[in-house]
Amino acid sequence: MTGYRGELPQLGGGLFLTDGGLETTLIFHEGLDLPHFAAFHLLKTPEGKAVLRGYFRTYAELARRFDTGLILESATWRSNPDWGARLGYTADELADANREAISMLEDIRSEFADLSAVVISGCLGPRGDGYVADSSMSAEEAEAYHRAQVRTFAVAATDMVCAITMNYAEEAVGIANAARKAGLPLAISFTVETDGNLPTGQTLKAAIEQVDAETSGYPGYYMLNCAHPSHFEAVLGTAEPWEDRIYGLRANASRMSHAELDEAPELDLGDPAELGRDYADLRSKLRNLSILGGCCGTDHRHIEQIATACQPLFSGAA
């Protein structure tokens, strides 16, 4: 059953951890084949389910160790209609996969009931490439496209939905409208290039302000993901209201651009301790930054260092 749709605990100012780079961990560390980066495809086999459970438990144990809240983000970044069709899923099979992904997180929440708060988030990915705005839609088209996945999450034990790796504002607006009609709280996570702007060239400020303006501020908060802190730190620290809307960060381990990452033959793990310090420094620019995880190239070692560096900055856990 859902527990936090009425009031998301991560908005209360305490530290919340989430996971690292799910897909890169599974591919490069677990040696698994993820066609189209589709982690939800692992739900088709008992072995795949076991790997996913072990992955999420690792981060739950970190939350327990650091006495923080936890956000469990479902392995459904690619389980939308276009990507599902590429993998041979029917609409019904895709809905089943989304429900099963949430059910798995329910089990983990029950197992870690001693944590102060465990939020189950239904992950929504972009219709197109996560790095390139290659299939742009109007807000109305985006709402219609993502509606089925949002509705599936709405009837499951999902506390919220999170649209991750959004690379243009209109898709985020459409998802926000779909979430509002389904009665689900929402977070929007944008990705940026090395200049701190979205792949479309729109500034982060303009994207957040556009989504808020066109949805009457429906998203509960915003996040940044799939970029290194060095890519966007220069556009932060303005003390303008849009920055107060950013609560979460899931940075890449690598300083490479998206294009360079696409061509890289090996995983760039970066420096976990340095990344932790980068997160702590960003806390001075983003006063509401409290939801901390990782994206491409990060794993539990990075999240451990992030928690170590940032925990002293919070007066108390969630």
JOJO-V107844 format. One record per backbone hydrogen bond with DSSP energy under -1.0 kcal/mol. NH is the residue of the N-H (numbers start at 0). CO is the residue of the C=O. E is the energy in kcal/mol with one decimal. If there is no record, write none. Layout:
<<NH:CO:E> <NH:CO:E>>
This chain:
<<10:7:-1.5> <11:8:-1.9> <15:289:-2.9> <16:68:-2.4> <17:291:-2.0> <20:297:-1.6> <21:19:-1.3> <24:20:-2.3> <25:21:-2.4> <26:22:-2.3> <27:23:-2.5> <28:24:-1.8> <29:24:-1.7> <31:25:-2.5> <36:33:-2.2> <37:34:-1.5> <38:36:-1.2> <40:37:-1.2> <41:38:-1.9> <42:39:-1.8> <43:40:-1.4> <44:41:-1.5> <48:44:-2.3> <49:45:-2.0> <50:46:-1.8> <51:47:-2.1> <52:48:-2.6> <53:49:-2.4> <54:50:-2.2> <55:51:-2.4> <56:52:-2.4> <57:53:-1.6> <58:54:-1.0> <59:55:-1.9> <60:56:-2.5> <61:57:-1.3> <62:58:-2.2> <63:59:-2.2> <64:60:-2.6> <65:61:-2.6> <67:62:-2.2> <68:14:-2.3> <69:116:-2.4> <70:16:-2.4> <71:118:-3.1> <73:120:-2.6> <75:73:-1.7> <78:75:-1.2> <79:77:-1.5> <83:79:-2.9> <84:80:-2.3> <85:81:-1.6> <86:82:-1.1> <87:84:-1.4> <88:83:-2.7> <93:89:-2.3> <94:90:-2.1> <95:91:-2.3> <96:92:-2.1> <97:93:-2.3> <98:94:-2.4> <99:95:-2.6> <100:96:-2.3> <101:97:-1.5> <102:98:-2.4> <103:99:-2.2> <104:100:-1.2> <105:101:-1.9> <106:102:-1.8> <107:103:-1.7> <108:104:-2.5> <109:105:-2.2> <110:106:-2.0> <111:107:-1.8> <112:109:-1.1> <114:111:-1.8> <118:69:-2.8> <120:71:-2.9> <121:159:-2.7> <123:161:-2.8> <133:131:-2.3> <141:137:-2.6> <142:138:-2.3> <143:139:-2.0> <144:140:-2.4> <145:141:-2.4> <149:145:-2.2> <150:146:-2.7> <151:147:-2.1> <152:148:-2.2> <153:149:-2.0> <154:150:-1.2> <155:152:-1.2> <157:155:-1.4> <158:119:-2.2> <159:119:-1.2> <160:184:-2.2> <161:121:-2.4> <162:186:-2.5> <163:123:-2.7> <165:188:-2.7> <171:167:-1.0> <172:168:-2.4> <173:169:-2.3> <174:170:-2.3> <175:171:-2.4> <176:172:-2.2> <177:173:-2.1> <178:174:-2.8> <179:175:-2.4> <180:176:-2.0> <181:177:-1.4> <183:178:-2.5> <186:160:-1.8> <187:220:-1.7> <188:162:-3.2> <189:222:-2.2> <190:165:-2.1> <192:196:-3.2> <195:192:-2.1> <197:201:-2.9> <200:197:-2.7> <206:202:-2.3> <207:203:-2.5> <208:204:-2.5> <209:205:-2.3> <210:206:-2.4> <211:207:-2.5> <212:208:-2.3> <213:209:-2.4> <214:210:-1.1> <216:211:-2.4> <219:185:-2.9> <221:244:-3.0> <222:187:-2.6> <223:247:-1.2> <224:189:-2.2> <225:249:-1.7> <230:227:-2.6> <232:228:-2.1> <234:231:-1.3> <235:232:-1.1> <242:239:-1.5> <244:241:-1.2> <245:242:-1.6> <246:221:-2.6> <247:221:-1.5> <248:290:-2.5> <249:223:-3.0> <251:226:-1.4> <252:295:-2.3> <260:256:-2.5> <261:257:-2.1> <262:258:-1.1> <263:259:-1.0> <274:270:-2.6> <275:271:-2.1> <276:272:-1.9> <277:273:-2.4> <278:274:-2.2> <279:275:-2.0> <280:276:-2.4> <281:277:-2.1> <282:278:-1.3> <283:280:-1.2> <284:281:-1.2> <285:281:-2.6> <288:285:-1.8> <289:246:-2.8> <290:246:-2.5> <291:15:-2.7> <292:248:-2.5> <293:18:-2.5> <294:250:-2.4> <297:294:-2.4> <302:298:-1.9> <303:299:-2.2> <304:300:-1.7> <305:301:-2.5> <306:302:-2.7> <307:303:-2.3> <308:304:-2.3> <309:305:-2.3> <310:306:-2.6> <312:309:-2.0> <313:310:-1.7>>
